[in-house]
Amino acid sequence: MKTLAALLLLCLLAPGAALAANEGFWCGQRIVQVGDPVWQVARRCPEPFWRETRERPTVVDRHGHVLGLARVEIWTLNFGRNRFMRQLEFVDGRLSRVRELGYGVSYEPGSRRCDPLDLGQAGETTAEIFARCGPPDFSYELSEPMGYAPGWHRSSSAFAERLVWTYEFDGRQRPRELLFVDGRLRRIDLP
């Protein structure tokens, strides 16, 4: 009985801890939780500054062939420099995952440029780097990996989106190429 009372007291005193277990957060004056429909989240939260879509395998047979796909929409929200950015993932029109990113920015995301040192510390996702360093000077998507077979017999690894962003600097600094796999920074190279 004491354990139940202590648990109830903890939930009353620490609503943030209860929300973390359900992957929810405060968006303005309202709570947004996993399972909420996309339209409801759009009403409660500010306009995302970054949106991405990709396909994700839902069913893979024992040979690694993809039998079903889901369309995933990813939003990134900026709440200012004193709060963490949030990355919201929607599958089939419902919020399926909430990720906490680094601190937001106080200026319009994408309106500033980084130097090479800042670029390496700007974040781990396309959205974070865009927010802090602006759009790349050049970008392209890498082609499918070797062994790609069109149609439903594509392996699940073939669905990983591979992007390369290039940032150029003044004449004294060499450009930097950033490789992203499924929106996450994998490496920064000097071309």
Backbone as a ProteinNet text record, in pm:
[ID]
protein_1_A
[PRIMARY]
MKTLAALLLLCLLAPGAALAANEGFWCGQRIVQVGDPVWQVARRCPEPFWRETRERPTVVDRHGHVLGLARVEIWTLNFGRNRFMRQLEFVDGRLSRVRELGYGVSYEPGSRRCDPLDLGQAGETTAEIFARCGPPDFSYELSEPMGYAPGWHRSSSAFAERLVWTYEFDGRQRPRELLFVDGRLRRIDLP
[TERTIARY]
82.2	0	86.5	197.3	287.2	350.5	381.3	442.1	346.2	219.4	120.4	103.3	97.3	83.8	205.8	323.8	446.5	449	404	399.7	301.5	184	86.5	140.6	206.2	264.3	371.9	453.3	557.6	496.9	390.6	325	263.8	211.9	154.7	262.1	374.9	480.8	569.8	574.9	664.5	590.2	500.6	426.8	517.6	631.6	724.2	778	800.8	851.1	745.2	620	512.5	499.2	515.7	507	621.2	741.6	855.8	831	766.5	738.5	643	555.2	458.6	506	629.3	684	593.9	559.2	480.7	557	506.6	569.8	468.8	502.6	418.6	450.6	348.7	361.9	269.2	326.5	241.9	175.2	45	-30	-91.4	-61	-124.3	-20.6	-60.8	26	7.2	119.3	120.4	181.2	114.5	161.4	163.9	245.1	248.8	106.7	67.3	-66.8	-159.3	-124.1	-207.5	-208	-322.5	-326.8	-249	-198	-114.5	-186.8	-316.6	-390.4	-397	-408.9	-416.4	-281.1	-173.9	-39.8	-17.5	-61	-44.3	-118.7	-230.9	-306.2	-239.3	-171.1	-114	28.2	101.5	243.6	269.8	384.3	420.6	451.8	452.4	485.8	627.1	646.8	782.4	870.5	995.1	1086.7	1152.6	1141.6	1204.7	1111.1	1091.2	1009.1	1084.6	1073.8	1133.3	1031.1	1038.9	959.1	1050.8	1021.6	1096.6	1009.4	1049.9	979.8	1056.1	981.7	1042.5	979.3	1061.5	1005.3	922.3	805.3	721.4	723.1	738.1	742.9	861.2	948.9	1065.2	1063.8	1077	1076.5	1211	1223.2	1343.7	1466.7	1447.3	1558.9	1597.9	1530.3	1561.3	1487.7	1391.6	1314.2	1199.5	1180.9	1076.4	941.7	843.2	709.4	607.2	641.5	549.8	626.2	570.1	633.8	539.1	595.2	518.6	582.4	499.3	548	562.6	681.9	711.4	733.5	666.5	686.6	752	857.2	933.2	930.1	888.7	886.1	988.7	1053.3	1140.8	1089.4	1070.7	1016.8	1125.3	1126.3	1220.9	1142.1	1179.5	1112.5	1200.1	1307.4	1396.4	1520.5	1613.8	1744.8	1746	1639.9	1636.2	1566.3	1515.2	1447.4	1502.7	1485.7	1532.9	1440	1499.6	1419.8	1359.9	1248	1182.6	1168.8	1193.4	1173.1	1055.5	951.5	829.2	822.1	793.8	785.2	641.4	584.4	446.9	448	371.9	352.3	202.1	156.4	13.6	-71	-21.8	-99.3	-105.9	-25.2	-24.4	117.5	128.3	257.6	308.5	424.9	477.1	601.8	669.9	793.6	825.5	879.2	925.2	1070	1157.7	1299.6	1335.1	1414.4	1465.2	1600.7	1616.4	1743	1815.4	1916.6	1989.6	1904.8	1962.6	1891.3	1855.6	1743.3	1697.5	1777.5	1733.4	1800.9	1703.4	1758.6	1674	1642.2	1712.8	1690.8	1610.7	1574.7	1502.1	1591.3	1548.8	1633.3	1671.7	1799.1	1848.9	1896.8	1892.8	1926.9	2072.8	2149.3	2289.2	2382.4	2508	2611.9	2711.9	2770.2	2871.3	3009.4	3109.7	3246.3	3273.9	3385.8	3411.1	3408	3457.4	3454.6	3311.9	3230.8	3090.9	3013.6	3045.1	2974.6	2990.5	3109	3134	3063.3	3012.3	2945	2798.8	2746.4	2611.1	2500.7	2529.8	2427	2447	2349	2358.2	2255.7	2164.7	2059.6	2062.1	1998.6	1988.7	1919.7	1817.2	1741.5	1827.6	1904.8	1989.4	2095.3	2157.3	2261.6	2201.1	2084.3	2016.2	1982.8	1930.6	1890.3	2007.7	2124.1	2239.1	2331	2333.6	2431	2368.8	2238.3	2172.3	2174.4	2118.1	2113.7	2253.6	2279.3	2410.4	2423.9	2547.1	2570.2	2535.8	2557.1	2521.6	2470.8	2379.9	2333.1	2290.7	2305.8	2259.5	2234.1	2152.9	2121.5	2206.4	2265.3	2344.4	2251	2296.7	2214.4	2203.2	2116.2	2093.3	2222.8	2240.8	2362.3	2368.5	2485.3	2502.8	2409.1	2360.7	2274.5	2127.3	2094.6	1955.8	1874.3	1764.4	1672.6	1540.3	1494.3	1370.3	1251.6	1154.2	1031.7	1035	952.4	934.9	1048.7	1144.9	1253	1376.7	1355.2	1464.1	1493.9	1619.7	1653.9	1622.2	1602.9	1564.6	1673.1	1801.3	1908.5	1903.9	1839.5	1830.4	1739.2	1663.2	1572.5	1637.7	1762.3	1831.9	1860.7	1809.2	1831.3	1971.7	2049.2	2186.1	2197.3	2226	2239.2	2379.9	2427.8	2555	2526.9	2568.3	2558.5	2699.9	2720	2849.6	2834.9	2922.4	2929.7	3063.4	3058	3178.5	3204.8	3332.7	3371.7	3456.5	3515.9	3601.1	3721.1	3801.2	3912.1	4016.5	4021.2	4122.5	4079	3951.7	3898.6	3850.6	3885.8	3838.6	3691.8	3616.4	3476.6	3467.1	3347.9	3320.3	3202.2	3214.1	3104.4	3052.5	2922.5	2857.6	2775.8	2794.7	2716.5	2611.8	2485.6	2373.7	2313.1	2280.3	2207.5	2080.5	1966.3	1835.4	1829	1882.6	1872.7	1970.9	2060.4	2159.1	2299.3	2377.3	2512.7	2601.7	2667.6	2759.7	2905.8	2937	3075.7	3083.5	3195	3228.1	3363.5	3369.6	3492.1	3541.5	3673.1	3734.3	3742.5	3670.6	3676.6	3810.4
-119.4	0	125.7	124.3	238.8	262	153.1	164.7	231.6	195	254.6	402.7	439.4	579.8	659.8	603.4	672	691.3	591	600.9	708	712.8	817	955.8	970.8	1099	1139.9	1045.5	1074	1122.6	1057.5	1097.5	1236.2	1271.9	1404.4	1512.4	1480	1578	1589.8	1487.5	1487.6	1451.2	1538.2	1503	1487.5	1554.9	1540.8	1400.2	1334.4	1197	1102.7	1124.3	1040.8	1061.5	1185.2	1211.6	1146	1146.6	1087.2	939.4	870.4	727.9	706.5	801.4	790.5	861.9	914.3	989.3	1105.3	1186.3	1305.4	1427.8	1545.3	1669.4	1782.7	1894.4	2013.9	2088	2117.6	2195.3	2314.5	2429.7	2542.3	2511.6	2521.5	2496.9	2357	2272.1	2141	2030.2	1912.8	1796.2	1725.2	1684.7	1604.7	1470.4	1361.3	1227.4	1135.6	1032.1	928.6	875.1	858.9	811.3	922.4	1049	1161.6	1170.5	1205.7	1223.2	1347.8	1345.5	1453.9	1588.3	1591.1	1717.8	1777.8	1693.3	1742.6	1800.7	1734.1	1784.8	1917.9	1928.3	2052.4	2168.6	2143	2249	2293.9	2202.5	2231.2	2287.2	2255.7	2289.8	2398.7	2466.2	2564	2494.8	2570.5	2518.7	2460.7	2338.1	2283.2	2362	2383.7	2453	2354.5	2225.1	2123	2004	1955.8	1837.4	1743.8	1617.2	1514	1402.3	1331	1209.5	1100.4	978.8	863.9	740.2	636.1	508.1	418.6	343.5	251	113.6	9	-125.5	-159.8	-220.2	-263.5	-414.9	-484.7	-630.6	-674.9	-754.6	-807.6	-958.7	-1032.7	-1179.2	-1229.4	-1357.4	-1414.2	-1401.7	-1367.7	-1347	-1199.5	-1114.6	-972.1	-893.7	-956.3	-886.2	-810.2	-689.6	-603.9	-641	-663.3	-700.4	-589.7	-491	-380.9	-255.7	-140.4	-11.8	79.7	166.3	272.5	405.1	503.7	639.2	709.9	759.5	824.6	973.2	1057	1201.5	1246.1	1326.1	1372.1	1523.7	1577.5	1721.7	1756.2	1871.6	1922	2058	2073.4	2196.2	2269.1	2400.8	2485.2	2566	2554.7	2627.9	2739.3	2773.9	2879.7	2824	2912.1	2868.1	2813.6	2835.4	2787.2	2652.6	2598.1	2468.4	2378.6	2249.3	2154	2151.6	2130.5	2105.9	1966.7	1943.9	1812.5	1763.1	1635.2	1571.5	1475.9	1499.9	1420.1	1329.8	1202.4	1105.6	1055.7	1068.5	1024.5	905.6	802.7	687.1	668.6	662.8	647.1	753.9	877.6	988.9	998.4	920	921.5	944.1	1017.7	1040.7	908.8	864.4	735.3	746.7	861.1	876.4	1023.1	1056.5	1191.6	1181.7	1255.4	1258.5	1399.3	1407.3	1534.7	1557	1672.8	1707.6	1808.7	1874	1976.4	2101.6	2199.7	2325.1	2391.9	2461.5	2533.2	2660.5	2739.2	2865	2980.5	3097.4	3214.5	3290.1	3262.4	3326.8	3234	3281.3	3199	3081.9	2957.6	2843.9	2849.6	2827.7	2827.9	2961.8	3065.5	3200.2	3238	3153.2	3184.3	3085.7	3123.2	3037.4	3000	2883.5	2835.5	2845.9	2848.3	2827.8	2677.5	2629.1	2484	2423.5	2494	2440.9	2429.4	2532.4	2528.7	2417.6	2394.7	2292.1	2155.3	2126.3	1998.6	1981.6	2092.3	2087.2	2127.6	2136	2188.6	2090.1	1962.7	1865.4	1734.4	1645	1510.1	1483.2	1577.3	1554.2	1663.8	1635.3	1737	1861.5	1844.2	1958.5	2045.3	1985.1	2062.9	2140.6	2076.5	2144.2	2254.5	2230.8	2336	2453.5	2424.8	2530.8	2619.2	2561	2636.9	2689	2621.2	2654.7	2693.8	2690.6	2727.2	2614.7	2641.7	2538.6	2515.7	2393.7	2367.8	2441.1	2459.9	2521.5	2424	2296.9	2192.2	2072.1	1997.6	1874.3	1776.6	1650.2	1546.6	1419.3	1333	1204	1098.2	1010.3	901.6	795.1	725.5	622.3	499.9	410	287	206.2	127.2	46.7	-60.7	-115.2	-223.1	-338.4	-406.3	-521	-482.9	-358.2	-313.7	-382.5	-441.7	-503.7	-429.8	-366.6	-289.7	-373.8	-308	-374.8	-413.6	-509	-548.5	-633.4	-667.9	-752.5	-672.9	-549.1	-463.6	-496.6	-505.9	-535.7	-414.9	-439.2	-330.4	-224.4	-259.9	-160.2	-65.2	-105.5	-19.4	100.1	99	209.9	319.9	303.7	408.3	523.7	640.5	760.2	812.2	830.8	879.1	1014	1117.2	1253.1	1304.9	1385.6	1455.4	1604	1677.4	1823.4	1879.2	1983.1	2048.9	2194.2	2235.6	2374.9	2431.4	2546.6	2615.7	2733	2768	2877.9	2975	3073.6	3169.4	3095.9	3164.6	3103.4	3037.5	3070.2	3012.3	2879	2847.2	2724	2629.4	2503.5	2404.6	2372.8	2334.8	2296.2	2172.1	2147.8	2028.6	1955.4	1822.6	1737.7	1658.5	1665.3	1594.2	1480.3	1359.4	1244.3	1216.6	1212.3	1178.7	1046.5	960.8	836.8	842.4	839.8	853.3	974.7	1086.8	1213.1	1230.1	1133	1139.5	1155.1	1246	1272.1	1151.1	1102.1	989	1035.3	1132.3	1180.9	1314.6	1384.1	1509.3	1488.8	1514.3	1492.8	1623.2	1627.7	1733.2	1679.2	1737.5	1682.1	1709.1
0	0	0	77.7	81.5	-55	-126.1	-258	-356	-353.1	-441.3	-410.6	-284.2	-244.7	-288.4	-273.7	-314.8	-466.2	-539.9	-685.3	-730	-668.9	-702.1	-670.4	-557.1	-519.2	-619.4	-661	-758.9	-890.6	-934.7	-1059.5	-1049.1	-932.5	-913.6	-907.8	-846.3	-830.3	-952.8	-1034.3	-1149.8	-1276.9	-1324.8	-1446.2	-1567.4	-1567.7	-1679.6	-1691.3	-1577.6	-1580	-1636.8	-1602.1	-1656.4	-1806.5	-1852.1	-1995.4	-2070.7	-2012.9	-2081.5	-2109.8	-2017.3	-2037.3	-2153.9	-2179.6	-2289.3	-2414.8	-2414.9	-2527.3	-2565.2	-2468	-2492.1	-2446.7	-2484.4	-2442.2	-2454.9	-2389.7	-2397.2	-2525.9	-2601.4	-2724.3	-2706.7	-2669.1	-2632.2	-2499.3	-2494.8	-2371.8	-2365.7	-2464.1	-2471	-2480.6	-2438.5	-2443.7	-2577.5	-2636.1	-2758	-2720.7	-2763	-2726.9	-2847.8	-2836.1	-2938.7	-2956.6	-3082.9	-3115.3	-3161.4	-3132.6	-3175.7	-3328	-3388.6	-3534.5	-3576.4	-3697.8	-3748.6	-3744.8	-3774.3	-3775.4	-3635.3	-3534.7	-3396.8	-3352.9	-3390	-3358.6	-3429.8	-3555.2	-3631.6	-3566.2	-3503.8	-3434.9	-3306.2	-3238.3	-3106.7	-3111.9	-3216.9	-3223.6	-3327.8	-3313.1	-3416.1	-3548.5	-3653.5	-3785.9	-3783	-3831.4	-3833.4	-3930.2	-3893.5	-3984.4	-4079.7	-4051.7	-4136	-4147.7	-4270.7	-4297.3	-4390.4	-4360.8	-4445.3	-4461.4	-4571.7	-4588.6	-4641.4	-4601.1	-4652.1	-4641.2	-4710.7	-4702.9	-4607.6	-4528.9	-4433.7	-4452.6	-4459.4	-4470.6	-4347.5	-4369.1	-4257.1	-4241.9	-4353.9	-4352.1	-4438.6	-4378.8	-4449.6	-4431.8	-4544	-4531.9	-4480.5	-4461.1	-4401.1	-4490.5	-4618.8	-4711	-4720.4	-4644.4	-4645.8	-4753.1	-4820.9	-4923.3	-4858.4	-4904.1	-4848.8	-4908.7	-4822	-4867	-4842.4	-4762.2	-4733.7	-4694	-4728.6	-4700.6	-4625.2	-4543.9	-4478.3	-4516.4	-4538.3	-4566.6	-4433	-4404.8	-4278.3	-4305	-4227.2	-4235.7	-4106.2	-4118.8	-4002.8	-3999.2	-3884.5	-3862.3	-3756	-3770.6	-3665.2	-3622.4	-3491.5	-3432.9	-3356	-3366.6	-3293.9	-3191.9	-3065.2	-2958	-2901.5	-2972.2	-2925.6	-2858	-2829	-2780.6	-2638.5	-2561.3	-2423.1	-2408.1	-2519	-2514.3	-2623.7	-2602.9	-2702	-2822.9	-2941.6	-3060.5	-3046.7	-3113.2	-3112.4	-3255.4	-3272.7	-3401.2	-3385.2	-3464.3	-3457.6	-3580	-3557.5	-3665.9	-3675.6	-3794.1	-3818.9	-3914.1	-3880.6	-3968.2	-3982.7	-4106.6	-4135.9	-4066.7	-4065	-4011.4	-3860	-3789.9	-3643.1	-3592.8	-3484	-3422.2	-3365.2	-3412.7	-3369.1	-3282.1	-3289	-3212.2	-3193.3	-3075.6	-3045.2	-3001.1	-3068.5	-3030.3	-2986.8	-2882.9	-2835.7	-2901.2	-2967.2	-3031.3	-2942.8	-2998	-2924.1	-2905.7	-2837.4	-2814.9	-2946.2	-2946.2	-3063.5	-3085.2	-3180.8	-3214.6	-3194.9	-3164.3	-3139.6	-3268	-3374.8	-3503.8	-3594.6	-3709.9	-3807.5	-3849.3	-3825.6	-3862.8	-4010.5	-4037	-4174.3	-4223.2	-4139.6	-4185.6	-4160.5	-4096.7	-4065.4	-4132.9	-4140.7	-4196.5	-4087.7	-4100.5	-4005.6	-4067.4	-3980.5	-4028.4	-4016.1	-4067.5	-4063.6	-3923	-3822.7	-3686.5	-3634.6	-3657.9	-3613.8	-3682.4	-3807.8	-3885.3	-3820.1	-3768	-3703.7	-3570.2	-3513.5	-3383.7	-3393.2	-3514.1	-3534.6	-3499.1	-3495.9	-3462.2	-3534.4	-3515.7	-3572	-3681	-3706.5	-3806	-3911.8	-4025.5	-4130.7	-4077.6	-3995.8	-3943.1	-3852.5	-3762.7	-3672.1	-3749.7	-3847.7	-3925.1	-4010.1	-4069.6	-4143.6	-4052	-3932.3	-3838.7	-3801.9	-3778.9	-3729.3	-3839	-3955.8	-4059.8	-4192.9	-4202.6	-4327.4	-4429	-4546.9	-4650.3	-4707	-4755.9	-4816.1	-4948.7	-4992.8	-5124.3	-5236.2	-5212.4	-5308.4	-5230.4	-5290	-5227.5	-5336.7	-5307	-5398.9	-5320.9	-5380.6	-5320.1	-5388.7	-5308.8	-5365.7	-5420.8	-5523.8	-5586.7	-5496.4	-5535.8	-5460.9	-5453.8	-5350.2	-5340.4	-5448.5	-5469.1	-5567	-5531.9	-5631.9	-5609.1	-5597.6	-5624.4	-5617.2	-5725.5	-5688.6	-5783.4	-5774.6	-5882.4	-5877.1	-5830.5	-5774	-5731.4	-5586	-5551.4	-5411.6	-5357.7	-5438.5	-5390	-5352.5	-5319.8	-5274.4	-5128.5	-5091.9	-4953.2	-4866.3	-4737.7	-4647.7	-4637.4	-4654.4	-4647	-4765.6	-4875.3	-4992	-4968.1	-4858.2	-4830.9	-4748.8	-4712.2	-4638	-4733.5	-4700.5	-4782.5	-4755.9	-4861.6	-4849.8	-4919	-4839.7	-4892.4	-4867.9	-4961.8	-4943.5	-4953.7	-4850.5	-4850.7	-4855.1	-4937	-4946.3	-4903.2	-4811.3	-4767.5	-4813.8	-4880.8	-4924.7	-4830.2	-4817.3	-4730.3	-4810.1	-4742.3	-4813.4	-4873.1	-4950.4	-5022.4	-4935.4	-4807.5	-4718.5	-4659.4	-4666.3	-4606.9	-4716.2	-4703.2	-4799.2	-4772.2	-4876.3	-4856.7	-4767.9	-4717.4	-4637.5	-4699.1	-4709.1	-4755.5	-4637.4	-4616.6	-4507.4	-4564.8	-4514.9	-4558	-4451.9	-4495.4	-4408.2	-4453.1	-4359	-4387.3	-4304.2	-4373.2	-4308.8	-4216.6	-4265.9	-4193.3	-4079.6	-4057.8	-3948.2	-4007	-3951.4	-3998	-3971.5	-4075.5	-4060.8	-4058.8	-4147.5	-4148.9	-4222.4	-4195.5	-4264.3	-4329.7	-4461.1	-4537.4	-4597.8	-4624.3	-4704.5	-4846.4	-4941.7	-5079.1	-5146.4
[MASK]
+++++++++++++++++++++++++++++++++++++++++++++++++++++++++++++++++++++++++++++++++++++++++++++++++++++++++++++++++++++++++++++++++++++++++++++++++++++++++++++++++++++++++++++++++++++++++++++++

